[in-house]
Amino acid sequence: MISVSTSTTQRNLCNGLSRRDFLRIGALTPVGLSLAQLLAIEKASAATSSSRAKSVLMIYLGGGLSHHDSFDPKPEAVEEIRGKYSTISTRVPGLRITELLPKMAAQMDKVTLIRSGTHENDHHETATNWVLSGRFGSAFGDHPAMGAVVAHETGFSGMVPPYVAIPKNPAFTWELGRSAWLGGRFESFKCGNPNDASFKVRDLTQEAGVSLQSQDRRKSLLQAVDSLASQIKGNDQISTYDEFGQKAADMVLSPTAQSAFDVAKETAALRDEYGRTDFGQSCLMARRLVEAGVRFVTVNYGGWDHHAKIFAGLDKKLPDFDKGLSALLRDMHDRGTLKETLVVVMGEFGRTPKLNKDAGRDHWGRAGSLIFAGAGVAAGQVLGATDKNGAFVTDRPVRPADVCWTIYEALGIDPAKLLLMPDGRPTHILAEGSPIKGLYA
């Protein structure tokens, strides 16, 4: 079998390719195969690769959750480091977490807690793009986010989109987690906030009084316009409509799609368990979407950037987080969904060890906590550690590329695969990284 995939070793050139990669490609071209043909062969073979998970459900804690005040407390440290919260025991012997996560304490036997997330960037946009893509770049998103790559590699099958963001992509000063040079067709479908009283999924609800016959006429008109637009070459927006226009129209009329996005179909008791909050109902929506076949769901739960009065902020946010995440894990476990879904909880960085003059914690990329669950992940274990002050990783450092590498492999996607950029240059999905050791049972 011809392959242009490479090993897990780090690449040396600026576009992610080593000299060996170029030599391997060059050696094959005399037999009459172009690089594009080789990539097509590889894509076909990748479709048959084994996978641990059918879907990924990522909860993104934009702003940066304080690991000191959640999953990596330091009760023996001085007050300006340990903070005000006490710790509580969990279902995992010897594991203690903050007292504001009592429901998660009862679910920690279903997850692997990683206390050794680390990198060297403390800027929101730059760090977010790094952890969501596995490749370091500028604050503006030079590389496609994982969800976009998953959409590119798995395609649009069935009546639901492959990549969904709830309620939308992470954003600080601009939108993050986008498809970058992969193009608009692989952007996330942004479904809105399922906790809104008048929630309706954008572009997924028929207008009142519009008959199926009228819908068909509109689709015919759209096809006529698209047939003219398709003559314009090299325009990604045109190709987006050309490839997915029919799918979008079908989704509007599809009972499957409409049902997947309808959290009102769940019982009142279950909705209450998740919490009648933006985060709780977003988690419930995410569970419905992965069960409907969405391959990558991002639940965007921001607001963790507590530079001042951090405890006043966490007093409000941690209980909602505790309720929604614990209900998600319990519900997915009981339904069997957790066996085929990889759940990942992370932000762009942790927070500084010492409280600042405003009783807050600042950005800190050197250490942070992540959670993995489902799809064969070992349950009830802790990987990695930080020092006595929670400032630096002392065991099993896990870097952004390692997280992304692990997620891609779980879905059966080769992280070292070559993709063609718009200018024709080949680049690896990831330029470095390796699977997180010890993650799976």
Secondary structure, 3 states (H helix, E strand, C coil): CCCCCCCCCCCCCCCCCCHHHHHHHHHHHHHCCCHHHHHHHHHHHHCCCCCCCCEEEEEECCCCCCCCCCCCCCCCCCHHHHCCCCEEECCCCCCEEECCCHHHHCCHHHEEEEEEECCCCCCHHHHHHHHHHCCCCCCCCCCCCHHHHHHHHHCCCCCCCCEEEECCCCECCCECCCCHHHCHHHCCEECCCCCCCCCCCCCCCCCCCCCHHHHHHHHHHHHHHHHHHCCCCCCHHHHHHHHHHHHHHHHHHCHHHHHHCCHHHCCHHHHHHHCCCHHHHHHHHHHHHHHHCCCEEEEECCCCCCCCCHHHHHHHHHHHHHHHHHHHHHHHHHHCHHHHEEEEEECCCEECCCCCCCCCCCEECCCEEEEEECCCECCCEEECEECCCCCCEEECCECHHHHHHHHHHHCCCCCCCEEECCCCCEEECCCCCCCCCCCEC
